[in-house]
Amino acid sequence: MAKTTRSRPRNFDPVAGPLAERPYPQLAAALRSRTKPILREWEKMVRQHVPPANKVGFDEVLDSLPDILKGLADALASGDPPESSG
């Protein structure tokens, strides 16, 4: 039996995959609306599993996660992740 393969667009991004094919504004909005709880959970987990983190402030524990989440939401909303990096 022959194996069927779907052709991919010429500009298919193997890293972003289907996320680069169209925008996902609802997913972006959901991520944006849950950023604070995600950051609180991140801080809790880091402090629980990385004992030296108990000696540093909230901003140091978060590091660049707020920027990463914002960039991810922007990329999801745009449908063109490379365009939103910047």
N, C-alpha and C positions, 0 to 999 in steps of 0.2 A: 504494500500500500504506500502510495506516494505521500510524503510529508508536505503539508501545506504551510507556507510561510506568508505572513503579511508583510507587504513592503512598507518600509518606513520612509518618511519624507527625507529629502536630501539633507536638510538642516537638522535632522534628529540629534538631540543631545543625549548621549548615553548616560550622563550623570543625572540630569534633571528628568529624563524619561518623559512620561506623559504629563508631568507637571508643566513642561514647557510648551505643550501643544495648545493650551487654552487657559484663560484666567479662571481662578477659583475664588471669586469675591466672597462667597459665603464662608469658605474655610478661612480666608484671610480675616474676615470680620470676627469669626469665632476665636481665632488665635489672639487678635487684638483685645477682645473683650475678656480674655482669660489670662492676660499677661501677668497681672499682679498675683493671682493665685499660683501661677506657674513659678514665678520668682520666689514666692514664699516657700513653696514646696522644694525648690532647688536649694534654697538656703538651708532649710531643715535637713535635707538629705546630705548636703555637703558637711554640715556641722556634725551630723551623726556618724558619717563614714570617713571623714578626714579630720582627725583630732586636732591637728595644728590650726584648722580653720576656726576653732573656738577662741583663738587669740586675736582675730582680726575683725574689722568692722564689716557691716552689711555690704557696703559698696565693693569691698575687696573680695568678698565671697562671691558676689554676683559677677565680678569681672566684666566681661563683654557680653554676657548673656542678654541683657536688654537690647543691645544693638543687633545681636544675632536674631532675636525674635522679631524685631521690627523689620529687618531685612528680609526675613522669611515671609512675613505677612505681605510686605510690598511686592515680593516676587510672585507670591500666589495670586495677588490681586491683579498684577499686570499681565500674567500669562507669558511673560518674556523675562525669565530670571536674569539673564545677562544684562538686560536693559536697566533693571532696577538696582544693580550694584553700582555703588558710586561714590 
